Amino acid sequence: MRTLLSFASLLAILFLLSCGSSDKATSNGNGVVVDDAQEQARIQDLQEKISDNPNNPVYRRQLAEIYENAGHSLEAMKTLEPALALDPNDSETKYQYAEIAMNAGDKLKAFTAYKEILQSLDGSSYQDRIAPKFVDAFSVEKIIGGEGHQAFGSFTADGSKIAYQTDQNGNWDIYEFDIATGESKALINSTAHEEGPVYSPDGQTLVYTSTEEDHRDVPYTQKLRDIFMKNFQNGRITNLTTNGSDDWHPSFSDNGKFIAFVSERSDLRDVPFYQLFSNIYTMEADGRFQLELAHADANSGSPAIVPGSTEEKGVIFFDSNRNGNKAIFRMDMKGENLRQITFNPEAEDAAPAVSPNGDKIAFFSDRDGNYEIYMMNADGSSQQRLTSNQADDLNPVFSPDGSKILFHSNRDGDFDIYLMDLTTQNNTLPLSDIISRIDQAINALR
């Protein structure tokens, strides 16, 4: 395996290569102009101060901040590189460089810089600033792994078991994991693809999607799904949607009366299947009265019915790209009073899950560069990042008592199912553990 050049060595090489001209010429931001006349004057002033005081990193940090705020990340990094080549032990300048590199999407430079800061003499003073980028806010453990992928878990009402989908047999099947014994068994195992299992609140039935009734000789990704229900008492399996379109992501109301789901049935355009719009529907638990809510020529998905909702008074959260990238929305059970909850135009917020008492929403977002789990109040306030891992953490689900969050992640390569304990915050890890996690993130980028 190739040995990665140290951050300091890399900058030293860059600095030496630039020595054919003056320090001012290599870092004064030639060609960079900002709209604000006052800021442009500050740039020129700082350029002169850097020219007169080439060994003072403060002026370079100030200039880099202006460039970064103006959207010139690469110029901001170039401004800091000569200072770091002169003094590779300047941790504050190196930290600023890492933050800018991270925002610019150059994770390799950022992670290498964070590691070198923590390995420096003053590394402990930066631990609280760097650790949250690589350490989950709460205790997380993998509870379901094994061959293939495991994903989309859901709890029984008493929290003792988890239904999930796995492709360990070559296609998606539904399995059940017993938390007490740590053992799994097959619930739905066929040659079709079964996905997205959800228990009914009374535990008597399980709803899921299946390609069982699409007999066309086409790839799995083009198969149409219907929503099925399995009755655990008599073993009977019923197709609830029986529609010639793609129907998926069923979600029960807490009283078991309604199921919200996603369908493309209302898009009648003659376009390729992957261009069809999806919208939110509800139906009664036996499949009757299927009703579209808040139609839009967009993709909406992941409906979650707030506990305590009724047909006359209730709320559904869902994600939609109707206003650009995916964001979290809410509406009432009739599809009215639509309101957007998250606003991150450069990122995607998806898959809302409602806590048992309805006051919290968990979801995943790529606002920090990759998909992580977040939590917020039901009105969209107090958004908090829960996971910090360079893998993708997806599709959170609250436990019945609200103390834990289930999600799937490819932290170990394949997707597995993890459990986060919201009652156990991660204490400050030793520097060596944080550095080890940074090494793992660097290795994942190679």
ZASE-756704 format. One record per residue: z, x negated, y negated of N, C-alpha, C in turn. Coordinates in steps of 0.1 Angstrom, whole numbers, plus 5000, padded with zeros to 4 digits. Atoms other than C-alpha are relative to their C-alpha. Last residue first. Layout:
REM residues N
ZXYZXYZXY
...
***
This chain:
REM residues 446
500950114996499050744942498950065009
501250005009500651044924499049905005
500849874999503051134952498749994992
500850014988504250774953499150125002
501150095003505250804916499249995013
501049945009507251124923498849904997
500749904992509050964953498950074991
500950074991509850664931499250105009
501250045008511250894905499049925008
500849885002513451054931498849974992
500749974987514750714942499150124998
501150104999515450624905499250035013
501049965009517550944903498849915001
500649884995519450854934498950054991
500850044989520150494922499250125006
501350055005521350624889499149975011
500050145003524050824907498649964995
500250094988523651204905500149854996
500850115004525251414877499849905012
499250105008526551724894499149884997
500250144995523951974906500849914990
500850085008525352324898499949865006
499750144999526652534926499049914992
498650025003526852904920500449855001
499749995015523152954916501449984997
498749945002522552824952500450004985
499250055012518852754956501350084999
499049915006517252824990500849934989
498850065005514052655002500950114994
499249915008511152775023501349944997
498849964993508452525034500850094991
499149915007504952445022501150045010
500349864998503452135038501050094992
501349994995504051805022499550145002
500150094988507751765019498650005006
499250125003508151914984499849895011
500650104992505452174992500649864997
500450125007507552454979499449905010
500750094991508652814989499449884991
501350035005511353014971499349915010
500950054989514653184978498649974994
501449985002517153224949499249935012
500950104995520853254954498650054997
499450135001523853434939499049895004
500450075012522153764932500549864998
498850005009524153954959499649924987
499549865003520954074977501249994990
499349954989519353724974500650134996
498650005001516853684946500650045013
499449874996513253594953501549995000
498549984998511253314938500350145004
499649874995507453274943501550025003
500749885003506652904938500750135006
498949904996507952554935499550144996
500149875006504952304933501150105006
500749914991505851944939499850134993
501450025002506851704911499150085009
500650074989510351844912498549994998
500750125006512651984886499549915011
500450114991513852334895499349894992
499150024989515852584874499749895010
500750074989514152584840501149975011
499350124995515952834817499249955012
500850054989514453104795500549865004
499250104993517253254773499249955013
499250105008515353564761500649905010
500850125003512553754779500849894993
500849985012514154094777499249884996
501049904998515254084813499250034988
499449865001517153764807498850105001
499849955014515353444819500850145001
499349875000514953234850500250034985
499249975012512552954858500750135001
499449875001511052804890500950014987
498550014998508652514886500550145000
499349884998504852484889501549985004
500249954987503452164874500950135002
500950094993503052024839499750045015
499550145000506052164821499149915008
499950045014504552504813500449864998
500450145001503452544849500149954986
500850045011505552854855499549865001
500450145001507453034882499049984989
501450015000509553344879499649865001
500450144996513153464880498450015001
501350014994514153774860499749855003
500750135000517753854852498650015006
499950065013519554174841499349864999
501149985010518454404868500149924987
499549915010521654424888499050024988
499549874995520054294920500550094989
498750024994518054024901500550145004
498949945008514354094894501349995008
499149944990511553874907501250044992
498649965004508553794884500850065012
499249964989505553624901501450034996
500449904989503853444873501150035009
498849954995503953244840499750115010
500049884992500853044833501450035005
499450014987500652784805499950135007
500650124994498852704772500549995015
501549994999499453054758499449895007
500350144998503253054767498449995001
501150045008504553394756499849855000
500150145003506753574780498849964993
498650065000507853934779500049854998
500150134995504654144771501449934998
499550105010505354514767499949865007
500350144996503754824782500449904990
499150095007505455144773499849865005
500049995014503455344799501049904994
501050095006502455274835500050004985
501349935002504255574848498949924994
500549964987507155374863498750084999
499249914993507755204830499350055012
500449875003506154884819500950105007
499349894995506954514818499450134996
500049875007504954204814501050105006
499249904994505153834825500050124990
498749995007502253604814500850125007
499149904995499053484830501449994993
499550054987496653304807501150105005
500250145000494853514781500449945014
500050065014495953854770499749855000
500749915009495154054802499949954985
500750085010496153764823499250084990
501349965004498853964841499449904991
500750105008502253924858498550054997
501250054993504454214868499449894992
500550135006507754384859498849955008
500750094991508254754867499649874993
500850115005510754974850499449915011
500050134993512355304857499149904993
499450115008513055654845500149885008
499949965014511055954857500549894991
501349975004509955814891500050044985
500549884994513255644896498650034994
501149935005514455294889499750135008
499649885007517955184898498950084995
499149924993516854834907500550124992
498650035004513854714887501050095008
499449885005510554734906501549974997
498650004996508754404910500750124993
499149905006504954384908501450005006
498550024997503354054917500950104994
499550014987499854114902501549995001
498549985000497554174873500550005014
499350024988494054034869501550024998
499350134999492054164840500650005014
501150094994489854454830500649865000
500650095009493054664824498949925007
501350074996494654964840499649904989
500450105010498255034831498849935003
499250015012499355194864499449904990
500250125008497155314893500850004987
500349985014498555584916499949864993
500250145005498755614953499450014986
500050005014500255954961499849864994
500549895008501155914997500049974986
501450025004501555595016499450104992
500949974989504755675035498649994997
499850094989506955485010499250035013
498749974993505555674981500049925013
500149894990502855494962501350035006
498849964993502555264932499650115010
499949864995499655064919501450035005
498849964993499154744898500050155003
499049925008495754614890501250055008
498949944992493254354903501050074990
498749995007489954264887501050075010
499549875001486954154910501450004993
500049965014485553814904500550144997
499050085007486453674938500050024985
498749954998484653954955501149934992
499350064989481353864939501450045001
499750145002480154124914500649945013
500850074989478654474916500149854997
501150085004481354634894499449935012
501249964993483554904909498849924996
501150085006486854764899498850025008
500549935012489455044906498849924994
500949884998489954934942499450064988
501250025008491154584934499150125000
501249964994494754644945498849984991
501250055008498254524939498750045008
500950104994501454694952498849974991
501050055010504454894942499249905007
500550134998506255084970499049974989
501350045005508455384963499749865004
500949895001511255574980498649964996
500949994989513255284994499050114999
499649884993516155334969499050035012
498750024993515854974958500550125007
498949975009512155014950501350005008
499249885000510054834975500850024988
498750035005507354564968500750145000
499149885001503954534985501449964995
498750025007501854224976500850134998
499050104996498354334988501350004992
498649965004495454564988501049905005
498950094997491754444990501350054994
499950115010489254724990501249915004
501050104998487954985015500049894989
500950005011491255175014499049895002
501349964994493455265044498950024989
501049995011496555215022498650055004
499649915011499555285045498950024989
500750055011498255145078500350104988
500849905007500955235103499349934988
500650065011502655025130499050094993
501349945005504955195155499649924987
501050104999507654975171498750044994
501049964989509855275177498949915001
499449914990513055175159499050035011
499350074990511654875140500650085011
498849944998508955075122500849935011
499550004987506254845110501350075001
498549984998504454935078500349995015
499549944988500954815068501550015000
498650004999499254735035500550085012
499449875002495554665038501549985001
498749974995493754335034500450144997
499349905008490054265030501350035007
499549884993488753945045500750094991
500949895004486853705022500450135007
499849985015489553425023499150124995
498749935003489553465061500250034985
498850085001485953365064501250084996
500050085012483453635074501249924999
500050154996482553795107499849924987
501250075004483554155096500149855004
500650064989486254325116498849924997
501350055005488454415087499449915011
501049904999491154635103498749964993
500249954987493654365111498850095001
501549994999493354185078499650075013
500750054988497054245072498550024999
501549995000499554295044499449945013
500750135000503254355049498550034998
501449985005505854635050499449864998
500550125007508954615072498650034996
501450035000510954915084499749874993
500649944989514455025093498549975002
500250094988516254775072499350065011
499149964988517655045049499849925012
498650015003516254875018500950045011
499549885007512854835034501549984997
499249904993512054475044500350124991
498949955008509254285027500750115008
499249894995506554075044501250034991
499149945010503953895023500950115006
499450085011501253805049501050094992
498949915006499653905082500849924990
499150075009496353745092501050104993
500249975015494653885122500949914992
501150085004494853725157499550024986
501349954995498253875162498949904996
500750114995501953805158498750045006
501449964999504154035138499149885004
499949865002507953995142498650065001
501149935005508053645157500250154999
500749934990511453485161498850074993
501149915005513353225141499350065012
501249984990516653055148499050104994
501150095003519152915123498850015009
500450084988521953105140499049894997
498850044993523653245109499749915012
499350105007520553255087501249955008
498649965000518453435113500849894993
499150114999514753375104501550054999
498749965006512153645110501049885003
498950044992508453565116501350044992
498749975006505253725103501149965010
499249904993501953565112501350024993
498849955006499253385092500650105009
500349895010496653205113501450054995
501450015004496652875133499650114991
500949974989499852935153498550004996
499750104989502152755128499150035012
501350034993500552965100500249905011
500250144995503853115088498649995007
501350024994504853425068499849855004
500950095007508453515060498749995008
501449994995511153755069499149914992
501150025009514753635061498650025007
501250054995517953745077498949994990
499750084988521653785069498749955006
500150145002521253895033500149915012
498750064999522654245039499949854998
499149955010519554415025501449935001
499549874997517254185045501150054990
498749974994515953905025500150145006
499249895005512353805017501250035008
498849954993510353485022500550124993
499749865003506853425009501150065008
500049955014506053095026500350154999
499149885000506152875057500150054985
499449955013503252635062500950125003
500849925009502352435094500750044987
501450025000504852315119499350094990
500650004987508552325110498549984999
501150094999510452435080499350015013
501049974990512952705070498849904999
499449934989516252625053499050045011
501149944992515352355028500650075012
500250054986518252305005498850065007
501149954993518752334967499949945014
500250064987521852284946498950075008
499049964991521452384910499649945014
498849965007519652244880501250045009
499849855002517152064901501350034993
498949954992516851684895500150154997
500250034986513651504884501150065009
501450004997513151594847499749985015
500549864998516851684844498550015003
499749934987517751324852499450145001
501150024990515951164822500250085012
501349965006518051284792498949995010
499949865002521451274810498650054994
500049924988520650934824500050154998
501249915000519650774791500050095012
499949925012523050614784498850094999
499049894998523250494820500050094988
500549884993520050294815500950115001
499449885007521550064788499550135007
498550025002521149744809500650134994
499750095011517649854821501650004998
499750134994516950014855500449904990
498849984992517150364840500449875007
498949975009514650264813501350015008
499650135006512350104839501150024990
499450084990512250434859500549874994
498649954998511550644828500749915010
499250035012508650414819501450055002
499750144999507150434854500949954989
499050034989507450804854500449865001
498749945004505650834820501149975010
499450085011502850594828501450054997
499750134995502150774861500649914990
498750014993502551114846500349865005
500150134993499651074821501449985007
500449984986499451444812499949875008
501550025000499451394774499550015014
500649895007502951554772498449995001
499849884992504151314798499350124994
500950014988502651014780500150135009
501349985004504351124748499050005011
500049865004507751154765498550044995
500049924988507250814782499850154997
501350024994506350644749499950095012
500949925008509450804732498649995006
499849864997511550664761499050094992
500649974987509950324757500250145004
501450005002510750314720499350045013
500349885008514350414728498550014997
500049874992514550164756499750124992
499849905010513449854737500050145006
498649944998513749614766500450104990
500049904989509949544767501450065003
498649984995510249384732500050105012
499150105006506949244720501450005005
500450134995504849434745500849894994
499550024987506849744737499649875006
498650025001506149714700500649985014
499750135004502449664707501549974998
500250104990502349974729500249864995
498850054994503950214704499849885009
499150045010500950284682501349935005
500550135005498650304711500949944989
499650094989500850584726499549864995
498550025001500650774693500449905010
499850095011496850724692501549974998
500450134996496650874727500249904989
499050074991498851164717499549865004
500750124997496851274687500949915009
500949994988497851634685499349885004
501449965005499251634649499050015012
499949865005502851634663498750054995
499849914989501951324684500150154995
501249984992500451144655500250105011
501049935008503451204633498750035008
499649875000505851094661499050094991
500449934988503850784666500450145001
501449975000504250694630499550075012
500349895010507950734631498650044999
499549874994508250534663499750124990
501049964990506050254648500450135006
501249955007508250244617499050045010
499749875006511350214638498850064993
500549894992509949934660500250144994
499049885002510449664634499450125007
499050014990508649344646501050114999
500549974986505449404627501050005011
498950024992507249434593499650035015
499050105006504649394566501149975009
500750135002501849554587500949904994
500250074987504149814601499349874998
498850054996505249904565499949925013
499750125008501649934554501349945004
500950114996500850164583500349874992
499450064988504050364575499049895006
498850075003502850434540500649925012
500450135007499350524551501249924997
500750084990500750774577499649874993
499050064992503150914551499449905010
499450115008500250974528501149935007
501050115001498451164555500549884992
499950074988501551374561499149885000
498750075000501651474525500249915012
500150125009497951554525501249925000
499049995010498351784556499949874991
500349905011495151804575500949994988
499449874999495651484595499750094989
499749935013493251194597500750135003
499149894999492950944625500450064987
500749884996489950724621500850125002
501349985006491850404621499350125005
500549864999495350464635498750024993
499849935013497050144622499450145000
499149894999497650004656500150094988
499949944986495049744665500950125000
501349954996494049654629500050075014
500349885008497549624617498750065005
499249894995498449384644499750134993
498749995006495549164634500850115006
500049945013492549104657501550014995
501150065007491848894688499950054986
499650095010495348984700498949934992
500349955014494349304716500249904990
501449975002493949164751499750044986
500750135000497449014749498550024998
499750075013498949344740499249874999
500749935010497249534769500249934986
501450034998498449264793499250074989
500250145005502049294779498549965001
500150005015501849674782499849864995
501249945004500949644819499950004985
501150094998503649394825498750064996
499950115010506349614809498849915002
500449945013505249924829500049894989
498949945008505449734861499550044987
499750085011502149704880501250064993
500249945014502249924911500449904990
498850025009501949734944499750054986
500150085012499149874966501450004992
500049925012500050005000500049914987
***
